[in-house]
Amino acid sequence: MRTRSLTYADALRLLGKDENEAVAALSRLTGVTAGVVTVASAGTVDFFALRGELVKWGHDTVRGLRDRASGIRRFDRTELLVAAHAVVVITAFFEALDEAFAAAPGLDLTDAELTAQEQVALSTGTGLTESYAAMVGALIDQPPPMPTPLHPFEDLLAGLSSFYGGLSRRILTFLAELAAFADKHSRLESVVFSEALTTAAVSRYQLLYRSLIAAAPEFGIWVNTIESQATRHVVRVVSADLGAEIARLRSVLTAVPLPVDAVRQGLGVLHRQAMERPVLAAQYAPDHVMLPSLGQGYLNPSGQMGVAGRNSRPSTEDWWAASRPVPDVQDFLLACLTSVPATSSLLVVLGQPGSGKSALTRVLAARLPESDFLVVRVELRTVPADTQVQNQIEEALYQALGERVVWPELARRSGSALPVIIMDGFDELLQASGLNRADYLEQLRAFQDRERDLGRPVAILVTSRTVVADRARFPAETTVVRLAPFDDDQVGQWLAIWNTANADALAERGLYPLPDDVALAHPELAREPLLLLLLALYDASTNALQNSGTGLGRVDLYERLFSDFVRREVDKGHPGDRRDDEIDAEWRRLGVVALSILNRGGDVILDTELDRDLPHLLGPASTAPDPDALSPSQVLVGRFFFIHEACATRDTGGPRRSFEFLHATFGDFLAARLIVGELVDTAQERLHQRRRRSQAGTLDAGFLYAATSFVTIARRAPLWDFCAGVIARLTAADRELCRELVIELLPEAGYPHPTWSLAGYEARRKPSAARHAAFSANLVCLAVLLSDRPVDIEELVGQPDVTAWRDQALLWHSMLDPEDRRRLWQQFRVSWHLDERPPRLRIRLEDNAAVSVKESLPWPPAEVPDPGLLTFDDIAAPATSRTGRLLRRCAFVQTTIDSRELIYALTPALALTPGPEGPVMDDRLFQGTDAGGARRSTLREWVSRVGRSGW
């Protein structure tokens, strides 16, 4: 089967060589199968004598394209359209060439027609054979640029300009060797090999392209689905708006009813029924709301697209820097499925959790006409993960239809329809199965190639979370689309649908619809479809979101969102007098899930991992007594709307599951709430023990240690912000109690505590020193967050403060995960207060103030800082500059561990002002004089010059 663009010769054979004598002649020239013009065959046809007939035939082809392309297979229709396009490309060039010669005095293109003698010479291999064969070959055997949804229309026109330039060179070479043009070479070159001819041919092409769009709307959507400023201008020349073309294409595809067998019909019924289901399972919605159906509530997303290969990294932002915007992803996918590459390359759709990837595939499956597409949607979570692609497809068919269907037989029965396989949830296959499926996309491509070679062409679309895209190798020419968050208009459109569906229910309870600006005040949630639904559900209860005003912070918003959901879940069980206890227990369950995920350093947790954690963090009652019952993790997570469950099935054993929050910040908030809550509880217990004056009351900080000894709260910016926000909500008394507890725990943070609870808890295997490092680092973080002023280092680590702090900081540097130790020093500013006697070393939250060299450079641990020794002028580097970051890190560790990098950073400054014997590297650098007593540039001036030089 064909995988390249069609040539003019291909078009001649495909569109009917018997309809026109000129076409028949050229068809004989190109052979029955083939595509390569030989020297001997070229001499059998006078190409210039045929050009008038070929131009006429080209126009006739375009006029008859609408009827010819109706009622045939999707694959055959696409090939027919590509062939017609090849005809238009050459026809436009012939017309422009004739016009150029007609306007050139003394030049006549009829002089290029071959005499009988010249034809004999060509056919016998003498005379002008090479240049003529090259010219004819370029005209009919060179694939012209083809419109594609992957590139904007101006790229196509640029490619055509280059293509026409190549044709012009070949024609000029041949004509220059003819006797009729022997004394006209200069004029001939100015006409044939000119920008004017290329421009005229491109203009002719655009006019003919309008006719192609009128005959087949695919041509309109192929050039309309990529957003570009230039494209918007150029496309207006050839096409109406995209929406009109899409509507016309759907009308064309459904205009001729074709027979559909029972399997295809059954799949179509299932796809359409999916559009009638609510956008959210009823169990997660309160009774007072009306959920729109998927068909009503779905908005076509926008996105970005790029073409990936084996070494591409679509999981990174850098890869998307060169991508092209896609205004409507649904329309773009339809354009791709009607284009030539559909059966020779993969389509991959990436997005965040809650961005609507699965919804997109359901809507696409329902909207693609059954007469033109046979859509098989495979939920990878429900089919064996460790089996072949064909087996996965057949298993999905069995689950959907309740009968065994063999894939090759179904493909042969597809009739006019192009099979489209949608593999939904590649990320679930990776995360939940634990298998290494880096080659899965390559397997899909191999399956696609095999089917095409066997005469069963198939298009394949895959969906996945963006973050796991780095765990797969992308075959060459894979089209990748990343779904974009909603913009303001889309948020408004979705809310209009929601408010319309709930207008009566809201009015009956005296409530108001949710305004756009109220939702958009919380952009991290409002711009993701599923999370926008969450905001709408929350506000539909009591207009709580609207009534909160503009001062609602993120901590308060999340607290209210979760409280609303938790209360509704608890009330479903009619708890009676135990309602408050049940609400607290539900909060703790959510927090434990978040903590288990956090302690593993990622965003996902396997069901087996969560099952191991629950007995420790929730108690033995969380263990399932019946081995045939749902696992503890399934019972726990199953009722939480906020948690997404991924599932993968293997040939042996039951399904494997993984869990993650719909938005990573949900987990950060819940973990922060649990950690700070546990800190408060432990501090209250400590206060209670002191009031009893009980010698037996040993403090148990086991849960706090389990929650803070694997990663630091500084690791993730949202987690840090939530911890700070939750602490800010505490009363002054609770903050002081917690601060006292943290200061009490710090000296013992590096020692084992066998009497503490949860001694057997281990989220992941780490050395004891690493856990002690994380615990002590978190205690310092909490101490600073709980303080309303800079904290004296001596209060945290005792005396000698510099030595003890340095030892502690080096422990963190050596034992924490790289992300933890990097984020730790970035959150704080450690500096000397040299105006006090003796000077004090203190730590505060990073405020991005300029970094003083005098206050940052570490002193030898055995010496008391003496400001009198610092005779050089102080400098202040920007906090986020390279030098500023080096100073901050050096100050945080209070050692010369980073002096090498600091010297590297200062080397350009030293080079800017060298002394007589080279750069000054001794005390004169700071004292500002050279060996002869003459004043030299101070460090302040050097840094100023370095800043201007880009360092």
Secondary structure, 3 states (H helix, E strand, C coil): CCCCCCCHHHHHHHHCHHHCHHHHHHHHHHCCCCCCCCHHHHCCCCHHHHHHHHHHHHHHHHHCHHHHCCCCCHHHHHHHHHHHHHHHHHHHHHHHHHHHHHCCCCCCHHHHCCCHHHHHHHHCCCCCHHHHHHHHHHHHCCCCCCCCCCCCHHHHHHHHHHHHHHHHHHHHHHHHCCHHHCCCHHHHHHHHCCHHHHHHHHHHHHHHHHHHHHHCCHHHHHCCCCCCHHHHHHHHHHCCCHHHHHHHHHHHHHHCCCCCCHHHHHHHHHHHHHCCCECCCHHHCCCCCCCCEHHHHCCCCCEEEEEECCCCCCCCCHHHHHCEEECCHHHHHHHHHCCHHHHCCCEEEEECCCCCHHHHHHHHHHHCCCCCEEEEEEEHHHCECCCCHHHHHHHHHHHHHCCCCCHHHHHHCCCCCEEEEEEECHHHHHHHHCCCCCCHHHHHHHHHHHHHHCCCCCEEEEEEEHHHHHHCCCCCCEEEEEECCCCHHHHHHHHHHHHHHCHHHHHHCCCCCCCHHHHHCCHHHHCCHHHHHHHHHHHHHHCHHHHCCCCCCHHHHHHHHHHHHHHHHHHHCCCHHHHHHHHHHHHHHHHHHHHHHHHCCCCCEEHHHHHHHHHHHCCHHHCCCCCCCCCHHHHHHHCCCCEEEEEEECCCCCCEEEEEECCHHHHHHHHHHHHHHHHHHHHHHHHHHHHHCCCCCCCCCHHHHHHHCCCCCCCCHHHHHHHHHHHHCCCHHHHHHHHHHHHHHHHHCCCCCCCCCCCCCCCCCCCHHHHHHHHHHHHHHHHHHHCCCCEEHHHHHCCCHHHHHHHHHHHHHHHCCHHHHHHHHHHEEEEEECCCCCCEEEEEECCCCCEEHHHHCCCCCCCCCCHHHCCCCCCEECCCCHHHHHHHHHHHHCCHHHHHHHHHHHHHHHHHCCECCECCCCCHHHHCECCCCCECCCHHHHHHHHHHCCC
